[in-house]
């Protein structure tokens, strides 16, 4: 049985990003700070002018060094490679370390799943065709664990490989679990994150029937409006993030750059409903209280879930106001989904990476498309433009269908820059 090392300090030393705003970390970050939206009308034979769908497709690297038929796997390898290079680690030095991989997704390789289902339908007279013609191995790309397995194969070495699946809180759940692995002594370094590539007609149709997608019909760039009185829902985006977590003493020994220190995290459940938040915000308030106990300090910045739906935004804001009271006026908040869309299983890790970059550059990214703040969302929500701010501590909140709630706290590491 492993002993929990409560004094073990965990830090973020590498970040890889691939999002609708850019194929790597810095292009994504500059896109977020610019306040622009990557959402556009989708073009496909399944969508007509009378039923247009808005989305934010991922921006892949021009060279695509990890080209793969399933984009979920390609994004996992692309971001993990960038994160390792950023951290100054390579496979040779990792051979001497126990490396954990905690990389999730909300539904597995949906592109491959959709393609294989179409192929099956076109050959309905031969239901065994996929298995008989050698394509059965493609089904492995459908499994949620395929991306994490690809990272393990790429990195090599040994250590735990875990695949959290927690709907739209998946990415943050992966980061929490990776930090625990290091603190428990189960690994020296953890590659954590998530990916989601879901702009497929079946999934978009499902979310539309749930009534959570934006009903904007004129300008797709304004489709997602978190905390705005005119919001009508979110748009789905694609992307991935991978973060390198390691012990502080290891980072010091390597003279590695540190983005932020991991101060703690927590997951809870909201039992109100499969797709609805408790309108009283009881579980969310409990999560916020617990995060405060972990750090004994109020945040300077909270990166909110902020989907732009009618119910999510006010519940999230009012829970924060209930917990912090008048002190809620003393910190800033923002949501990234107006710019990159809702990345579903990748949202938590991408937004946590952006939170770490906020600490690095001491700046709060804006909430895009927030023009007319809702009177039920009375927080400092950074509308339209980034804000320079002294950020010693930042929190990240994520929520997912099924009642998943997750929160994490990052801090600025003053004694080691």
BELMOFEN-V411456 format. One record per backbone hydrogen bond with DSSP energy under -1.0 kcal/mol. CO is the residue of the C=O (numbers start at 1). NH is the residue of the N-H. If there is no record, write none. Layout:
((CO | NH) (CO | NH))
This chain:
((4 | 6) (5 | 8) (9 | 248) (10 | 262) (11 | 246) (12 | 259) (14 | 244) (16 | 242) (18 | 240) (19 | 22) (19 | 59) (22 | 19) (24 | 28) (25 | 29) (26 | 30) (27 | 31) (28 | 32) (29 | 33) (30 | 34) (40 | 55) (44 | 47) (48 | 51) (53 | 42) (55 | 40) (56 | 238) (64 | 67) (70 | 74) (71 | 75) (72 | 76) (73 | 77) (74 | 78) (75 | 79) (76 | 80) (77 | 81) (78 | 82) (79 | 83) (80 | 84) (81 | 85) (82 | 86) (83 | 87) (84 | 89) (90 | 94) (94 | 97) (98 | 188) (98 | 189) (100 | 191) (101 | 162) (102 | 193) (104 | 195) (108 | 110) (109 | 113) (110 | 114) (111 | 115) (112 | 116) (113 | 117) (114 | 118) (115 | 119) (116 | 120) (117 | 121) (118 | 122) (121 | 124) (123 | 126) (126 | 129) (128 | 132) (129 | 133) (135 | 138) (136 | 139) (137 | 140) (138 | 141) (139 | 142) (143 | 146) (145 | 149) (146 | 150) (147 | 151) (148 | 152) (149 | 153) (150 | 154) (151 | 155) (152 | 156) (158 | 99) (160 | 101) (162 | 103) (166 | 169) (167 | 170) (169 | 173) (170 | 174) (171 | 175) (172 | 176) (173 | 177) (174 | 178) (175 | 179) (176 | 180) (177 | 181) (178 | 182) (179 | 183) (180 | 184) (181 | 186) (182 | 185) (183 | 5) (189 | 100) (190 | 245) (191 | 102) (192 | 243) (193 | 104) (194 | 241) (196 | 239) (198 | 200) (200 | 204) (201 | 205) (202 | 206) (203 | 207) (204 | 208) (205 | 209) (206 | 210) (207 | 212) (208 | 211) (212 | 234) (219 | 222) (220 | 223) (225 | 228) (227 | 374) (228 | 231) (234 | 214) (235 | 342) (236 | 56) (239 | 196) (240 | 18) (241 | 194) (242 | 16) (243 | 192) (244 | 13) (245 | 190) (246 | 11) (247 | 251) (248 | 252) (249 | 253) (250 | 254) (251 | 256) (252 | 255) (260 | 12) (261 | 411) (264 | 409) (266 | 407) (268 | 405) (274 | 402) (278 | 281) (281 | 285) (282 | 286) (283 | 287) (284 | 288) (285 | 289) (286 | 290) (287 | 291) (288 | 292) (289 | 293) (290 | 294) (291 | 295) (292 | 296) (300 | 332) (301 | 395) (302 | 334) (303 | 397) (308 | 233) (309 | 313) (311 | 315) (312 | 316) (313 | 317) (314 | 318) (315 | 319) (316 | 320) (317 | 321) (318 | 322) (319 | 323) (320 | 324) (321 | 325) (324 | 327) (325 | 328) (326 | 329) (327 | 330) (332 | 302) (334 | 304) (336 | 339) (336 | 340) (337 | 341) (339 | 38) (342 | 237) (343 | 346) (344 | 347) (346 | 350) (347 | 351) (348 | 352) (349 | 353) (350 | 354) (351 | 355) (352 | 356) (353 | 357) (354 | 358) (355 | 359) (356 | 360) (357 | 361) (358 | 362) (358 | 363) (362 | 389) (364 | 387) (367 | 370) (367 | 384) (369 | 371) (372 | 229) (374 | 377) (377 | 379) (379 | 381) (380 | 333) (382 | 367) (383 | 385) (387 | 364) (392 | 412) (393 | 300) (393 | 301) (394 | 410) (395 | 303) (396 | 408) (398 | 406) (400 | 403) (400 | 404) (403 | 270) (404 | 400) (405 | 268) (406 | 398) (407 | 266) (408 | 396) (409 | 263) (410 | 394) (411 | 261) (412 | 414))
